[in-house]
């Protein structure tokens, strides 16, 4: 079971004018997308030593052992052309990949600590930050969109390690794009690590998820070793049920009493997300210490739902608590939406928003 430091939480103050996410339309240059390919703030301090394996799940301890060995195998001094010149693909040609597996795939359900372990691998790899990259599958496709395919290959080819969190198996076009990119990077000697989620209905059937992953990355399967990580969602293990939503008045009052809080009506926020590219959702939350939402209701369609998933991921990465009125987060997505091909994303969003709702309780209730 992973651990992470508790969020310090927003600071209650006298009445202040809250921020508004709907008033923000951030511009994010490509250089920032590259520079931010590091573990998010929630995983700044995680290490293999801070991962606490469930004694009833020996696969968790085994995963730590294998990943520590994998990180040790990536050690060594920086290659020529490191730093900014290497980051954008200049300098000497990268080394060729050695024989044998150059990648690991962490297969398991929600909340078993795959991202914790992936970030720990990034931290444990002996390379300067400019020569190892960490990002979600969505962030990687956004990088290709911003830089172009060839420039992305040049940018990442000088890296020692690329970590891809939440590898998506439900978008054939993006999956082929990333598979082709990874093939170029493996040829350049870059080591790979990836995670994905087993669907809630397939817990215990991790071999199917692993087979899906290896099939989708086509000719790269020989470069990956699959690590199955069993266990239950630590975010809900031994914890109370998700807090019931608060009233509009409670949410509004908390937003005015908390420095750095934002306050938005949920329907208007969903409309605003349609006007902001998902690659900018992280920048959308810059400086926000709590998100307060009124009138939470089910999302109207799949496109809106997918945008909300990206925002939930960015808020979770940054440990931003979410205080809301309206319906509880486990009622965000209709049964029809949950039956579709993107259901693993929606279950992840529910899990993460529920955790952030717990973090926000102290904004209304005494500690």
Buried (B, 14 or more C-beta within 10 A) or exposed (E): BBEBEEBEBBEEEEEBEBBBBBEBEBEBEBEBBBEBBBBBEBBEEBEBEEBEBBEEBEBBEBBBEBBBEBBEBBEEEBBEBBBEBBBBBEBEEBBEBEEEBBBBBBBBBBBBBBBBBBBBBBBBBBBEEBBBBBBBBBBBBBBBBBBEEEBBBBBBBBBBBBBBBBBBBBBEEBBEBBBBBBBBBBEBBBBBBBBBBBBBEBBEEBEEBBBBBBEBBEEBBEBBBBBBBBBBBBBBEEEEEBBEBBEBEBBBBBBBBBBBBBBBBBBBBBEBBEEBBBBBBBBBBEEBBBBBBBBBEEBEEBEBBBBBBBBBBBBBBBBBBBBBBBBBBEEBBBEEBBEBEBBBBBBBBBBBBBBBBBBBBBBBEEE
